[in-house]
């Protein structure tokens, strides 16, 4: 699942054209069912807005290579609140033997997967300063996401429909207009004797 940082197209386009200012484009949670269970949902891919100019791409590469785990904070959660960043890496810091990543992607490894509630990934100067690092746009320095995007949840907004024949393809019963009022009136009239 892809989580977009900001719906303001004008701002995203302005950051894309700016040579020194960068921001989050979107975030992906890696959830490979072939990975061992403790490793699932512990890798986040933070995609930065791609730059239009060579200077912009160079500044983005410098920013990504200078970021440290203490510059990334994971906030939120209900049951699991102590998720922290263990390592980060970009294509600029990847060993030559690893497969190449796009130049605008930062790989973030976290200590554990979170719960079903919303989380926020936020770039900060350090653990004492919550402002974004130099070169990161304040409005595009954080993105909300869920670790459990590929997981079924018992809290789905649509309840399954079980029909009399056991199938789930029955149609809703359509009652004639005013049926409830007339049904209640007839029950009330039968339950209470007339005053005549």
C-alpha positions in Angstrom: 0.0 0.0 0.0 1.2 3.5 -0.8 0.6 6.3 1.6 0.9 9.8 0.1 2.4 12.6 2.2 0.4 15.6 1.1 -2.5 16.2 -1.2 -1.4 19.7 -2.0 -0.3 19.4 -5.7 0.9 23.0 -5.9 3.3 22.5 -2.9 4.6 19.2 -4.3 5.3 20.8 -7.6 7.0 23.7 -6.0 9.3 21.3 -4.0 9.9 19.3 -7.1 11.2 22.4 -8.9 13.2 23.7 -6.0 16.9 22.9 -6.1 17.6 22.6 -2.4 14.2 21.8 -0.7 13.0 18.2 -0.5 10.0 16.4 0.8 8.3 13.0 1.2 6.3 11.9 -1.9 4.9 8.6 -0.4 5.8 5.6 1.8 5.5 1.9 1.2 5.5 -0.9 3.8 7.3 -4.1 2.7 5.2 -7.1 3.8 6.5 -10.2 2.0 4.6 -13.3 3.1 7.8 -15.3 2.3 9.8 -13.5 5.0 10.0 -15.0 8.5 7.2 -13.6 10.7 9.5 -11.4 12.9 10.9 -9.7 9.8 7.6 -8.8 8.2 6.5 -5.2 8.1 9.8 -3.9 9.4 11.1 -2.3 6.2 9.7 1.1 5.0 10.5 2.7 1.7 10.3 6.5 1.9 10.0 7.9 -1.6 11.1 11.5 -1.8 9.7 13.8 -4.5 11.8 13.4 -7.7 13.7 16.5 -8.7 13.6 18.2 -12.1 17.2 19.4 -12.2 20.7 17.9 -11.9 21.4 20.2 -8.9 18.2 19.2 -7.2 19.0 15.5 -7.6 22.5 16.1 -6.2 21.1 17.9 -3.2 18.6 15.1 -2.6 21.4 12.5 -2.8 23.4 14.5 -0.3 20.5 14.8 2.1 19.7 11.1 1.9 23.3 10.1 2.5 23.6 12.4 5.5 20.4 11.2 7.3 20.9 9.0 10.4 18.5 6.8 12.3 18.1 9.6 14.9 16.7 11.9 12.2 13.7 9.6 11.7 10.9 9.2 14.3 8.0 6.8 14.3 5.0 8.1 16.2 1.6 6.7 17.1 0.2 3.3 17.8 -2.2 2.0 20.4 -0.9 -1.4 21.6 2.6 -1.1 20.2 4.0 2.4 20.8 7.7 1.9 21.1 8.7 1.4 17.5 12.0 3.0 16.7 14.3 3.2 13.7 17.3 0.8 13.7 18.9 1.7 10.4 18.4 3.7 7.2 20.0 3.6 3.8 19.7 5.0 0.4 21.1 4.1 -3.0 23.9 6.6 -2.3 25.0 4.5 0.7 24.2 1.0 -0.6 27.1 -1.4 -1.2 27.9 -1.9 -4.9 26.9 -5.5 -4.7 23.3 -4.8 -3.7 20.6 -4.2 -6.3 20.3 -0.5 -7.2 17.4 1.4 -5.6 15.9 4.6 -7.1 18.0 7.6 -6.1 15.0 9.2 -4.4 14.2 6.3 -2.0 15.3 6.0 1.6 15.0 2.5 3.2 14.1 2.6 6.8 14.3 -0.5 9.1 12.4 -0.4 12.3 12.7 -2.4 15.6 9.3 -4.2 15.1 6.1 -4.0 13.2 3.3 -1.8 14.6 -0.3 -2.6 15.3 -3.4 -1.8 13.2 -3.6 1.9 14.3 -2.2 4.8 12.4 1.5 5.8 12.7 3.5 8.7 11.5 7.0 8.7 10.1 8.6 12.1 10.7 12.0 13.5 9.8 13.5 15.6 12.6 16.8 17.4 13.2 17.6 15.2 16.3 15.9 13.7 19.3 15.7 17.1 21.0 14.5 19.2 18.1 11.3 18.2 16.3 11.8 20.5 13.4 12.7 18.9 10.1 16.4 18.7 9.0 17.8 21.4 6.8 16.7 20.9 3.2 13.4 19.2 4.1 10.1 21.0 3.6 8.2 21.3 6.9 4.8 20.3 5.4 6.3 17.3 3.5 8.5 16.1 6.4 6.0 13.6 7.8 3.6 10.9 6.4 0.9 8.9 8.1 0.7 5.1 7.4 -0.3 1.7 8.7 2.0 -1.3 9.2 -1.0 -3.7 8.6 -2.0 -2.6 5.1 -1.9 -6.2 3.7 -3.5 -7.8 6.8 -7.2 -8.7 7.1 -8.8 -6.9 10.0 -11.9 -7.8 12.1 -12.8 -4.1 12.1 -13.8 -3.9 8.4 -16.5 -1.3 7.8 -18.6 -3.7 5.8 -20.1 -6.6 7.6 -20.5 -9.9 5.8 -24.1 -10.8 4.8 -25.3 -14.2 5.7 -28.5 -15.4 4.0 -31.0 -18.0 5.0 -29.6 -20.5 2.4 -26.1 -20.0 3.8 -24.7 -18.0 0.9 -23.5 -14.5 1.0 -25.2 -13.3 -2.2 -28.7 -12.5 -1.0 -30.4 -9.3 -1.7 -31.5 -6.9 1.0 -35.2 -7.1 1.8 -37.0 -4.0 0.6 -39.9 -3.1 2.8 -42.8 -1.0 1.5 -42.8 2.7 2.5 -44.3 3.2 5.9 -44.3 -0.4 6.9 -42.7 0.2 10.3 -45.2 2.8 11.3 -48.2 0.6 10.3 -46.6 -2.5 12.0 -46.1 -0.6 15.2 -49.6 0.9 15.1 -51.2 -2.5 14.7 -49.2 -3.9 17.6 -50.0 -0.9 19.8 -53.7 -1.1 18.8 -53.9 -4.8 19.7 -52.0 -4.3 23.0 -54.1 -1.4 24.3 -57.9 -1.6 24.6 -60.0 1.1 23.0 -61.4 3.8 25.4 -64.8 3.8 23.8 
